[in-house]
């Protein structure tokens, strides 16, 4: 029987075709694009049959080369050949501490621009050029325009880095369906093959070591739903770093102190070739310029051990976060071209005490997962697993005493919204500063500031009466919006958190590690600051009350009350919490009696002139 397929509104003009959705793995060293054809995810190649597009752009005065065509210029014209641009995305000029041949323009606290033969180019523009190449490849291969795309990013990309990626995609003319964490995309590619295990919970470690980034995530597959239990990583650790360690070793062997940009480029290329060759050979000859060296597997392992140790430390921390033991992990999935290295596979095997999975090409698995997700989001498929990403760091705001009130804890599934009610600190307060923070510590000074805004127009009320609803909303791309609303008047304000640059890898690590290291100290500091805030409130309330009703006290009572207040003020200059609490108790001994006198007076005033009949009639 012949079937008539009818196109829905918004679908392709050809009724027999799906809407075209693509998944793009925008990688540090290589990028690629995939789509779903006839129900199967497939990576798309160029006219020469190549799947991987080197993430390289060369700018000459009259032309621009991309990918493989730009490769020769890494050594021939390094200043105008941009490689690993992903490392610069959403980062400040001050964050760029690794060696590179480029002339960077711009202020230290801004995303840098590259000085090229074609003028200044930003990381966003260069990434857009790479994305445009992949978009064109897909449209030529599929003979149809692309309707939507899912682009992957490292799980540890912060708001600035994600926004920079989204900006690049829009500049390339892509309709962004979603930004997807790279380990999550890999989980989609593998997890959809696990439908036979719907009745059994399974835990997976996704170990993703690419050219310039490292991510590890622990995912639970339960009843057809993927949940990211925990995630961690480095935004600047990958195969590029292994190459640099080999170069460092080579310089030491040859007694070379410094290399110029052209020499460094030659050394890097040779180091990469040697690293790749050692996956099959037990030793390799390195020929670079006029020098010859031999590198064997044992030496190679010693050279890169420092980088591998960093990845394993992250793995152990993420396991602790997920509250899992080694026995709880069913499979370890290797993702990223750098996991082809026998040394990486060996260390993963030893740490997790099992053979890691690498059944899908580790270069392609992220793009395949992105394509499957894109196909679902565009409406071509209703099948597939539900997937929940997580926030990498806690989000909160500043409260009195320089404390952080967390609204969204790290490793919370996204998209997510959290709402909490706050109030004013002072009588007649008509504005409130909302200071948004990211981090694991309890004090503002130890966390990263994401942004500030002011809620104006709060009706003047007694302290504590106003009700301010603050909402934190993280969308599926990991981008944060914070809004505040005063409930009686309806006045509101909001901010989209889009900082000008992102966290450096050291900052990210620092925020997490300090959260663990200083947990007990932070708990004590929070208690101290909260006690001080409450004591200040007590003193301010007493000052206001004395202005009105000091006549209710005898001279002796007033003197004793003032002495107790002064004693508390003196203790507030110290950090002795027990002495502060004792001073508060002493003050309350006198202030409670004063409060009782005030209450009696107010009741007397209220009842003056009231007849007994009035009371009986009121019931």
FILUM-162136 format. One line per 8 residues: their letters; for each residue y, z, x of C-alpha. Coordinates in nm, 3 decimals. Each point is the difference from the previous one (the first is absolute). Example, Ala and Ser with C-alpha at 12.3 -4.5 7.8 and 13.67 -1.06 7.14 Angstrom:
<recs>
AS) -0.450/0.780/1.230 ~ 0.344/-0.066/0.137
</recs>
This chain:
<recs>
XXXXXXXX) 0.000/0.000/0.000 ~ 0.344/-0.092/0.133 ~ 0.243/0.292/0.023 ~ 0.370/-0.030/-0.062 ~ 0.204/0.231/0.224 ~ 0.350/0.078/-0.127 ~ 0.272/0.113/0.240 ~ 0.191/0.317/-0.089
XXXXXXXX) 0.382/-0.003/0.012 ~ 0.116/0.023/0.360 ~ -0.319/-0.144/0.146 ~ -0.025/-0.322/0.195 ~ 0.091/-0.319/-0.183 ~ -0.352/-0.124/0.062 ~ -0.208/0.180/-0.262 ~ -0.317/0.010/0.210
XXXXXXXX) 0.165/0.187/0.291 ~ 0.058/0.369/0.057 ~ 0.334/0.135/0.104 ~ 0.002/-0.011/0.379 ~ 0.006/0.342/0.163 ~ -0.038/0.061/0.372 ~ -0.062/0.297/0.226 ~ 0.183/0.012/0.333
XXXXXXXX) -0.090/0.215/0.297 ~ 0.330/0.011/0.190 ~ -0.136/0.121/0.331 ~ 0.159/0.103/0.329 ~ -0.183/-0.257/0.210 ~ -0.152/-0.231/-0.264 ~ 0.066/-0.073/-0.367 ~ -0.211/-0.177/-0.259
XXXXXXXX) -0.014/-0.090/-0.368 ~ -0.284/0.007/-0.252 ~ -0.055/-0.077/-0.369 ~ -0.276/0.022/-0.260 ~ -0.171/-0.333/-0.077 ~ -0.278/-0.022/-0.260 ~ -0.023/0.377/-0.006 ~ -0.039/0.037/0.377
XXXXXXXX) 0.265/0.110/0.251 ~ 0.056/-0.250/0.278 ~ 0.237/-0.013/0.297 ~ 0.202/-0.322/0.028 ~ 0.026/-0.203/0.319 ~ 0.264/-0.240/0.130 ~ -0.041/-0.376/0.056 ~ -0.175/0.069/0.334
XXXXXXXX) -0.249/0.233/-0.169 ~ 0.155/0.317/0.147 ~ -0.008/0.317/-0.212 ~ 0.212/0.233/0.215 ~ 0.370/-0.071/0.037 ~ 0.132/0.175/0.313 ~ 0.302/0.209/-0.109 ~ 0.226/-0.181/0.247
XXXXXXXX) 0.325/-0.188/-0.053 ~ 0.178/-0.194/0.278 ~ 0.365/-0.092/-0.039 ~ 0.136/-0.287/0.210 ~ 0.344/-0.154/-0.051 ~ -0.120/-0.289/-0.214 ~ -0.338/0.109/-0.136 ~ -0.216/0.293/-0.108
XXXXXXXX) -0.371/0.033/0.081 ~ -0.248/0.226/-0.174 ~ -0.343/0.145/0.068 ~ -0.217/-0.191/0.248 ~ 0.283/-0.247/0.070 ~ 0.220/0.292/0.111 ~ -0.267/0.158/0.226 ~ 0.080/-0.192/0.323
XXXXXXXX) 0.358/0.125/-0.015 ~ -0.111/0.366/0.038 ~ -0.006/-0.063/0.375 ~ 0.230/-0.305/0.017 ~ 0.291/0.145/-0.205 ~ -0.072/0.368/-0.077 ~ 0.358/0.093/-0.105 ~ -0.007/-0.249/-0.288
XXXXXXXX) -0.365/0.050/-0.098 ~ -0.037/0.290/-0.243 ~ -0.345/0.163/-0.007 ~ -0.115/0.317/-0.181 ~ 0.313/-0.004/-0.219 ~ -0.176/0.241/-0.238 ~ 0.068/0.275/0.255 ~ 0.372/-0.046/-0.056
XXXXXXXX) -0.013/-0.006/-0.383 ~ 0.201/0.281/-0.157 ~ 0.051/0.166/0.339 ~ 0.328/0.090/0.168 ~ 0.105/-0.142/0.333 ~ -0.032/0.352/0.143 ~ -0.366/0.017/-0.115 ~ -0.096/-0.303/0.212
XXXXXXXX) -0.114/0.168/0.321 ~ -0.282/-0.237/0.106 ~ 0.053/-0.280/0.256 ~ 0.104/-0.338/-0.135 ~ 0.188/-0.301/0.136 ~ 0.258/-0.026/-0.282 ~ 0.373/0.055/-0.014 ~ 0.058/0.221/-0.302
XXXXXXXX) 0.332/0.017/-0.185 ~ 0.133/0.260/-0.240 ~ 0.066/0.373/-0.013 ~ -0.265/0.252/0.112 ~ -0.045/0.133/-0.354 ~ -0.049/-0.344/-0.158 ~ -0.282/-0.252/-0.010 ~ 0.052/-0.219/0.308
XXXXXXXX) 0.059/-0.375/0.009 ~ -0.144/-0.231/0.266 ~ 0.240/-0.217/0.202 ~ -0.161/-0.348/0.000 ~ 0.094/-0.358/0.081 ~ 0.068/-0.042/-0.374 ~ 0.219/0.311/-0.022 ~ -0.091/0.346/-0.127
XXXXXXXX) -0.325/0.038/-0.193 ~ -0.104/0.322/-0.176 ~ -0.362/0.121/-0.022 ~ 0.020/-0.067/-0.376 ~ 0.102/-0.365/0.057 ~ -0.273/-0.055/0.260 ~ -0.267/0.156/-0.225 ~ 0.126/-0.222/-0.283
XXXXXXXX) -0.058/-0.307/0.222 ~ -0.364/0.107/0.055 ~ -0.050/0.069/-0.373 ~ 0.149/-0.342/-0.083 ~ -0.256/-0.167/0.227 ~ -0.283/0.177/-0.185 ~ 0.151/-0.085/-0.340 ~ 0.023/-0.368/0.099
XXXXXXXX) -0.358/0.009/0.130 ~ -0.122/0.137/-0.333 ~ 0.195/-0.253/-0.208 ~ -0.125/-0.293/0.210 ~ -0.358/0.127/-0.009 ~ 0.002/0.070/-0.375 ~ 0.227/-0.292/-0.100 ~ 0.193/0.234/-0.227
XXXXXXXX) 0.304/0.230/0.028 ~ -0.074/0.369/0.062 ~ 0.076/0.219/-0.304 ~ -0.032/0.343/0.165 ~ -0.104/0.180/0.316 ~ -0.132/0.335/0.115 ~ 0.110/0.086/0.353 ~ -0.167/0.273/0.203
XXXXXXXX) 0.174/0.264/0.212 ~ -0.131/0.286/0.216 ~ -0.062/0.314/-0.206 ~ 0.244/0.184/0.222 ~ 0.292/-0.233/-0.059 ~ 0.282/0.212/-0.144 ~ 0.254/-0.103/-0.266 ~ 0.221/-0.191/0.243
XXXXXXXX) -0.286/-0.198/0.151 ~ -0.141/-0.086/-0.345 ~ 0.340/-0.108/-0.124 ~ 0.051/-0.220/0.307 ~ -0.336/-0.168/-0.074 ~ 0.095/-0.054/-0.364 ~ 0.337/-0.148/0.109 ~ -0.179/-0.240/0.236
XXXXXXXX) -0.235/-0.114/-0.278 ~ 0.288/-0.064/-0.238 ~ 0.184/-0.192/0.273 ~ -0.312/-0.215/0.040 ~ 0.014/-0.083/-0.372 ~ -0.307/0.202/-0.099 ~ -0.041/0.180/-0.332 ~ -0.122/0.343/0.112
XXXXXXXX) -0.266/0.144/-0.227 ~ -0.056/0.305/0.217 ~ 0.006/0.139/0.352 ~ -0.348/0.129/0.078 ~ -0.113/0.235/0.276 ~ -0.221/-0.184/0.250 ~ -0.290/0.251/-0.012 ~ 0.015/-0.011/-0.376
XXXXXXXX) -0.029/-0.379/0.005 ~ -0.306/0.031/0.220 ~ -0.149/0.245/-0.249 ~ 0.046/-0.253/-0.278 ~ -0.180/-0.265/0.204 ~ -0.297/0.229/0.067 ~ 0.008/0.217/-0.309 ~ -0.044/-0.275/-0.249
XXXXXXXX) -0.346/-0.055/0.150 ~ -0.101/0.354/-0.096 ~ -0.035/-0.046/-0.375 ~ -0.366/0.102/0.017 ~ 0.113/0.347/0.111 ~ 0.223/0.078/-0.296 ~ -0.191/0.320/-0.072 ~ 0.032/0.132/0.355
XXXXXXXX) 0.319/0.117/0.169 ~ 0.043/-0.157/0.342 ~ 0.246/0.086/0.276 ~ 0.119/-0.261/0.247 ~ 0.201/0.018/0.319 ~ 0.216/-0.307/0.056 ~ 0.074/-0.020/0.372 ~ 0.266/-0.269/0.044
XXXXXXXX) 0.111/-0.084/0.354 ~ 0.213/-0.312/0.004 ~ 0.225/-0.152/0.261 ~ 0.284/0.248/-0.038 ~ -0.090/0.260/-0.262 ~ -0.278/0.247/-0.065 ~ -0.099/0.144/-0.337 ~ -0.289/0.210/-0.115
XXXXXXXX) -0.063/0.078/-0.364 ~ -0.274/0.184/-0.184 ~ -0.081/-0.150/-0.337 ~ -0.225/0.123/-0.278 ~ -0.167/-0.253/-0.226 ~ -0.093/0.176/-0.323 ~ -0.085/-0.151/-0.337 ~ 0.159/-0.331/0.095
XXXXXXXX) 0.323/0.164/0.119 ~ 0.128/0.003/0.357 ~ 0.200/0.305/0.099 ~ 0.163/0.045/0.339 ~ -0.079/0.362/0.089 ~ 0.205/0.007/0.319 ~ 0.169/-0.233/0.241 ~ 0.155/0.016/0.346
XXXXXXXX) 0.087/-0.217/0.294 ~ 0.246/-0.129/0.256 ~ 0.263/-0.263/-0.075 ~ -0.005/-0.104/0.366 ~ -0.355/0.011/0.134 ~ -0.233/-0.297/0.020 ~ -0.155/-0.275/0.207 ~ 0.340/-0.071/0.158
XXXXXXXX) -0.014/0.351/0.149 ~ -0.347/-0.061/0.145 ~ 0.144/-0.312/0.168 ~ 0.292/0.199/0.139 ~ -0.237/0.266/0.141 ~ -0.191/-0.274/0.182 ~ 0.330/-0.135/0.140 ~ 0.093/0.352/0.114
XXXXXXXX) -0.337/0.029/0.177 ~ 0.040/-0.346/0.160 ~ 0.349/0.088/0.131 ~ -0.140/0.316/0.157 ~ -0.289/-0.190/0.162 ~ 0.236/-0.260/0.144 ~ 0.271/0.254/0.098 ~ 0.256/-0.176/-0.220
XXXXXXXX) 0.287/0.221/-0.115 ~ 0.181/-0.230/-0.245 ~ -0.052/-0.338/-0.164 ~ 0.266/-0.239/-0.123 ~ -0.032/-0.130/-0.355 ~ -0.182/-0.320/0.096 ~ -0.248/0.184/0.226 ~ -0.057/0.265/-0.268
XXXXXXXX) -0.078/-0.271/-0.255 ~ -0.264/-0.151/0.236 ~ -0.154/0.342/0.061 ~ -0.021/0.075/-0.374 ~ -0.174/-0.332/-0.075 ~ -0.253/0.061/0.280 ~ -0.060/0.359/-0.116 ~ -0.071/-0.119/-0.356
XXXXXXXX) -0.247/-0.263/0.121 ~ -0.180/0.258/0.216 ~ -0.023/0.248/-0.291 ~ -0.150/-0.266/-0.228 ~ -0.244/-0.124/0.267 ~ -0.139/0.353/0.056 ~ -0.144/0.003/-0.354 ~ -0.269/-0.240/0.129
XXXXXXXX) 0.010/0.042/0.380 ~ -0.060/0.316/0.209 ~ 0.284/-0.094/0.238 ~ 0.276/-0.259/0.016 ~ 0.221/-0.156/0.268 ~ 0.372/0.027/-0.069 ~ 0.209/-0.279/0.151 ~ 0.371/0.050/-0.041
XXXXXXXX) 0.261/-0.191/0.199 ~ -0.128/0.025/0.360 ~ -0.206/0.315/-0.058 ~ -0.371/0.051/-0.065 ~ -0.162/0.315/-0.143 ~ -0.340/0.096/-0.138 ~ -0.020/0.221/-0.310 ~ -0.335/0.145/-0.113
XXXXXXXX) -0.086/0.177/-0.326 ~ -0.004/0.352/0.146 ~ 0.350/-0.040/0.148 ~ 0.125/-0.163/-0.321 ~ -0.122/0.296/-0.205 ~ 0.177/0.242/0.237 ~ 0.324/-0.200/-0.019 ~ 0.018/-0.007/-0.381
XXXXXXXX) -0.144/0.348/-0.062 ~ 0.348/0.147/-0.059 ~ 0.064/-0.247/-0.288 ~ -0.348/0.048/-0.151 ~ 0.041/0.379/0.014 ~ 0.316/-0.034/-0.209 ~ -0.190/-0.191/-0.270 ~ -0.282/0.257/-0.005
XXXXXXXX) 0.246/0.291/-0.028 ~ 0.149/-0.169/-0.306 ~ -0.351/-0.049/-0.145 ~ -0.081/0.370/0.041 ~ 0.327/0.106/-0.162 ~ -0.054/-0.232/-0.296 ~ -0.353/0.136/-0.044 ~ 0.146/0.351/-0.018
XXXXXXXX) 0.259/-0.115/-0.254 ~ -0.272/-0.150/-0.219 ~ -0.208/0.322/0.038 ~ -0.306/-0.203/0.099 ~ -0.267/0.041/0.267 ~ -0.173/-0.278/0.192 ~ -0.300/0.025/-0.234 ~ 0.227/-0.084/-0.296
XXXXXXXX) 0.088/-0.345/0.141 ~ -0.229/-0.283/-0.118 ~ 0.154/-0.281/0.204 ~ 0.265/-0.070/0.262 ~ 0.168/-0.337/-0.047 ~ 0.159/-0.172/0.300 ~ 0.311/-0.202/-0.067 ~ 0.238/-0.186/0.232
XXXXXXXX) -0.060/-0.235/0.289 ~ 0.006/0.281/0.256 ~ -0.321/0.147/-0.150 ~ -0.186/-0.298/0.146 ~ 0.024/0.181/0.333 ~ -0.333/0.153/0.093 ~ 0.187/0.309/0.132 ~ 0.162/0.066/-0.338
XXXXXXXX) -0.332/-0.043/-0.183 ~ -0.170/0.232/0.250 ~ 0.250/0.286/-0.047 ~ -0.008/-0.033/-0.383 ~ -0.382/0.003/0.009 ~ 0.001/0.317/0.214 ~ 0.259/0.188/-0.206 ~ -0.140/-0.075/-0.348
XXXXXXXX) -0.366/0.001/0.114 ~ -0.082/-0.322/-0.187 ~ 0.012/-0.375/0.044 ~ 0.336/-0.130/-0.128 ~ 0.012/-0.283/-0.255 ~ 0.141/-0.331/0.107 ~ -0.170/-0.239/-0.244 ~ 0.326/-0.163/-0.104
XXXXXXXX) 0.203/-0.161/0.277 ~ 0.232/0.284/0.112 ~ 0.286/-0.249/0.045 ~ -0.038/-0.124/-0.358 ~ -0.102/0.304/-0.205 ~ 0.357/0.118/-0.074 ~ 0.115/-0.344/-0.118 ~ -0.312/-0.031/-0.218
XXXXXXXX) 0.068/0.338/-0.165 ~ 0.363/-0.098/-0.055 ~ -0.108/-0.330/-0.161 ~ -0.238/0.182/-0.240 ~ 0.278/0.241/-0.099 ~ 0.249/-0.287/-0.043 ~ -0.246/-0.186/-0.221 ~ -0.030/0.309/-0.222
XXXXXXXX) 0.374/0.068/-0.015 ~ 0.088/-0.360/-0.091 ~ -0.233/0.026/-0.298 ~ -0.283/-0.230/0.110 ~ -0.258/0.278/0.008 ~ -0.042/0.321/-0.192 ~ -0.295/0.104/0.216 ~ 0.014/0.209/0.310
XXXXXXXX) 0.057/0.353/0.107 ~ 0.299/0.213/-0.083 ~ 0.173/0.101/0.318 ~ 0.223/0.298/0.071 ~ 0.214/0.013/0.317 ~ 0.155/0.320/0.131 ~ 0.330/0.128/0.139 ~ -0.029/0.054/0.378
XXXXXXXX) 0.250/0.293/0.016 ~ 0.127/0.262/-0.246 ~ 0.326/-0.062/-0.189 ~ 0.238/0.266/-0.125 ~ 0.360/0.117/-0.017 ~ 0.219/0.271/0.148 ~ 0.050/0.330/-0.185 ~ 0.215/0.304/0.077
XXXXXXXX) -0.060/0.159/0.337 ~ -0.079/-0.333/0.172 ~ -0.349/-0.006/-0.154 ~ -0.204/-0.303/-0.105 ~ -0.148/-0.012/-0.348 ~ -0.286/-0.253/0.004 ~ -0.033/-0.215/-0.310 ~ -0.263/-0.241/0.130
XXXXXXXX) -0.256/0.120/0.255 ~ -0.136/-0.235/0.265 ~ -0.318/-0.188/-0.088 ~ 0.105/-0.009/-0.369 ~ -0.128/-0.314/-0.176 ~ 0.271/-0.258/-0.078 ~ 0.167/-0.124/-0.213 ~ 0.111/0.352/-0.093
XXXXXXXX) 0.291/0.178/-0.166 ~ 0.078/0.372/0.024 ~ 0.269/0.187/-0.191 ~ 0.129/0.350/0.066 ~ 0.281/0.204/-0.149 ~ 0.271/0.160/0.215 ~ 0.314/0.198/-0.084 ~ 0.343/0.087/0.139
XXXXXXXX) 0.063/0.274/0.254 ~ 0.362/0.086/-0.080 ~ 0.197/0.067/-0.321 ~ 0.198/-0.304/-0.116 ~ -0.183/-0.237/0.236 ~ 0.073/-0.361/-0.109 ~ -0.180/-0.200/0.270 ~ -0.330/0.018/0.188
XXXXXXXX) -0.096/-0.164/0.331 ~ -0.351/-0.147/-0.008 ~ -0.134/-0.026/0.355 ~ -0.331/-0.192/0.022 ~ -0.239/0.087/0.285 ~ -0.332/-0.112/0.148 ~ -0.234/0.219/0.203 ~ -0.245/0.290/0.005
XXXXXXXX) 0.224/0.289/0.107 ~ 0.172/0.257/-0.224 ~ 0.349/-0.016/0.156 ~ 0.241/-0.293/-0.042 ~ 0.083/-0.010/0.371 ~ -0.365/-0.077/0.083 ~ -0.038/-0.290/-0.246 ~ 0.133/-0.354/-0.010
XXXXXXXX) 0.299/-0.070/-0.222 ~ -0.052/-0.307/-0.222 ~ 0.327/0.004/-0.194 ~ 0.257/0.200/-0.197 ~ 0.183/-0.045/-0.329 ~ 0.217/0.219/-0.223 ~ -0.047/0.068/-0.371 ~ 0.353/0.038/-0.141
XXXXXXXX) 0.113/0.107/-0.346 ~ -0.218/0.309/-0.051 ~ 0.163/0.207/-0.280 ~ 0.137/0.328/0.143 ~ -0.243/0.279/-0.085 ~ -0.115/0.336/0.127 ~ -0.220/-0.034/0.309 ~ -0.359/-0.069/-0.099
XXXXXXXX) 0.076/-0.139/-0.348 ~ 0.028/-0.370/0.085 ~ -0.327/-0.197/-0.010 ~ -0.019/-0.283/0.254 ~ -0.309/-0.221/-0.021 ~ -0.078/-0.168/0.331 ~ -0.257/-0.283/-0.003 ~ -0.174/-0.147/0.305
XXXXXXXX) -0.166/-0.337/-0.068 ~ -0.209/-0.191/0.256 ~ -0.097/-0.351/-0.107 ~ -0.315/-0.193/0.095 ~ 0.172/-0.129/0.314 ~ 0.072/0.352/0.121 ~ 0.376/-0.029/-0.065 ~ 0.176/0.314/-0.123
XXXXXXXX) 0.263/0.046/-0.273 ~ 0.156/0.343/-0.063 ~ 0.202/0.078/-0.314 ~ 0.172/0.313/-0.133 ~ 0.108/0.074/-0.359 ~ 0.182/0.295/-0.159 ~ -0.180/0.050/-0.331 ~ 0.283/0.128/-0.225
XXXXXXXX) 0.264/-0.259/0.091 ~ -0.231/-0.285/0.098 ~ 0.192/-0.077/0.321 ~ -0.226/-0.158/0.260 ~ -0.008/-0.153/0.346 ~ -0.268/-0.163/0.216 ~ -0.071/-0.147/0.342 ~ -0.248/-0.261/0.126
XXXXXXXX) -0.122/0.121/0.336 ~ 0.042/-0.299/0.230 ~ 0.099/0.136/0.341 ~ 0.131/-0.245/0.259 ~ -0.292/0.054/0.234 ~ -0.336/0.167/0.006 ~ -0.176/0.285/0.174 ~ -0.117/-0.049/0.354
XXXXXXXX) -0.367/0.068/0.064 ~ 0.089/0.315/0.190 ~ 0.204/0.131/-0.293 ~ -0.282/-0.066/-0.244 ~ -0.248/0.180/0.220 ~ 0.246/0.283/0.059 ~ 0.059/0.059/-0.371 ~ -0.372/0.027/-0.070
XXXXXXXX) -0.102/0.203/0.305 ~ 0.288/0.244/-0.034 ~ -0.099/0.052/-0.363 ~ -0.335/0.135/0.122 ~ 0.129/0.179/0.308 ~ 0.279/0.195/-0.167 ~ -0.161/0.063/-0.340 ~ -0.008/0.380/0.040
XXXXXXXX) 0.347/0.013/0.157 ~ 0.142/-0.215/-0.281 ~ -0.158/0.227/-0.261 ~ 0.179/0.301/0.153 ~ 0.329/-0.191/0.035 ~ -0.018/-0.111/-0.363 ~ -0.058/0.359/-0.111 ~ 0.296/0.118/0.214
XXXXXXXX) 0.237/-0.270/-0.133 ~ -0.106/0.052/-0.361 ~ 0.059/0.375/0.040 ~ 0.345/-0.067/0.147 ~ 0.090/-0.237/-0.286 ~ -0.105/0.258/-0.261 ~ 0.198/0.271/0.184 ~ 0.310/-0.224/0.005
XXXXXXXX) -0.042/-0.060/-0.372 ~ -0.018/0.376/-0.057 ~ 0.320/0.055/0.199 ~ 0.188/-0.281/-0.176 ~ -0.103/0.126/-0.345 ~ 0.112/0.352/0.097 ~ 0.340/-0.128/0.124 ~ 0.062/-0.180/-0.330
XXXXXXXX) -0.107/0.305/-0.204 ~ 0.227/0.237/0.196 ~ 0.301/-0.226/-0.065 ~ -0.048/0.060/-0.374 ~ -0.154/0.344/-0.044 ~ 0.061/0.210/0.314 ~ 0.180/0.256/-0.226 ~ -0.339/0.104/-0.138
XXXXXXXX) -0.087/0.163/0.333 ~ 0.122/0.330/0.145 ~ 0.159/-0.005/0.344 ~ -0.321/0.138/0.154 ~ -0.216/-0.260/-0.176 ~ 0.231/-0.284/0.104 ~ 0.001/0.119/0.363 ~ -0.379/0.026/0.009
XXXXXXXX) -0.039/-0.347/-0.156 ~ 0.243/-0.159/0.248 ~ -0.171/0.173/0.292 ~ -0.339/-0.132/-0.114 ~ 0.149/-0.353/-0.036 ~ 0.152/0.017/0.352 ~ -0.331/0.122/0.141 ~ -0.176/-0.302/-0.157
XXXXXXXX) 0.264/-0.241/0.138 ~ -0.059/0.144/0.348 ~ -0.376/-0.051/-0.030 ~ 0.049/-0.360/-0.114 ~ 0.139/-0.074/0.347 ~ -0.344/0.083/0.140 ~ -0.345/-0.153/-0.054 ~ -0.175/0.331/-0.063
XXXXXXXX) -0.157/-0.071/-0.338 ~ -0.123/0.357/-0.058 ~ 0.349/0.144/0.064 ~ 0.155/-0.260/-0.234 ~ -0.253/0.080/-0.275 ~ 0.066/0.375/0.048 ~ 0.380/-0.056/-0.022 ~ -0.048/-0.203/-0.321
XXXXXXXX) -0.205/0.285/-0.150 ~ 0.271/0.254/0.098 ~ 0.267/-0.214/-0.161 ~ -0.206/-0.042/-0.317 ~ -0.022/0.380/-0.031 ~ 0.378/0.006/-0.059 ~ 0.049/-0.344/-0.158 ~ -0.269/0.057/-0.266
XXXXXXXX) 0.186/0.314/-0.118 ~ 0.323/-0.204/-0.006 ~ -0.173/-0.276/-0.198 ~ -0.124/0.258/-0.253 ~ 0.358/0.131/-0.047 ~ 0.125/-0.356/-0.055 ~ -0.276/-0.069/-0.253 ~ 0.085/0.318/-0.195
XXXXXXXX) 0.368/-0.097/-0.006 ~ -0.077/-0.350/-0.131 ~ -0.228/0.143/-0.272 ~ 0.272/0.248/-0.102 ~ 0.251/-0.284/-0.030 ~ -0.243/-0.208/-0.202 ~ -0.076/0.280/-0.244 ~ 0.358/0.130/-0.041
XXXXXXXX) 0.103/-0.030/-0.366 ~ -0.349/-0.099/-0.118 ~ -0.126/0.174/-0.313 ~ -0.355/0.111/-0.063 ~ -0.015/-0.240/-0.295 ~ 0.073/-0.290/0.234 ~ -0.316/0.079/0.197 ~ -0.214/0.032/-0.311
XXX) 0.135/-0.326/-0.141 ~ -0.064/-0.186/0.323 ~ -0.379/0.053/-0.020
</recs>
